[in-house]
Amino acid sequence: MHKIAEIFAKGGPVMWPILALSVLGLAILIWKAFEFRAGRRTAKGLNLVSSIITAEPMLGILGTVTGIIRTFSSLNGADGAAANPLAATSGIGEALITTAAGLVAALLLLFPYNALDAGVEEE
């Protein structure tokens, strides 16, 4: 668990909305699964999950952009100081972590969403 928290922290501030949307999407899918078991097979709520699945990779790309910006800022050096190439690695790490997090979060929601969406009864 400590390792996950460490990776999360290295992903930068964009990891928070990715996490929040993942939790929301998962909660909706669990709620819909219980509704389906009870025989209520409506599409209500699934459109929000679809939007979350679309938004999470975009948030990953936003994290990529902010990480690359941080990388170039560190390479430019502060106050005209000599650039330290090793300082750039944290920005590159942030970029890669958020990209992966956005993609994984979307993929984990995508398959249960498709299964539930396929079971929706037309009204």
C-alpha positions, 0 to 999 in steps of 0.5 A: 500500500505504501508503494501505491501511495508513493507512485500516486504522489509522484504522479502529481496533482492531476492524480487526484481528479483521476482518483475521484472520477475512478471512485465515482465511476466504480460506485455507479457501476456497483450500484447499476450491477445491484439494480440489474440483479434486481431486474431494473435494467435502465441506462440511468447513470451509465451516461456519466460512467461513459463520460468518466471513461472518456475523461480519464485518459484526457486527464492522463494527457493533462498530467503528461503536459504538466509533467513535461512543462515541469521537466522543461522548467527544471532544464531551464534552470532557476535564476540562470543557474546551470540546468541539472538533467537529473532534476528533469526525471521527476517531471518525466516520471510525473508525465508517465505515471499520470498517463498510465493512471488515466489509461488504466482507470478508463480501462478498468471501468470500460469493460464492466460498463460495456457489459452493463450497457449491453444488458440495458432494456429499451424503454 
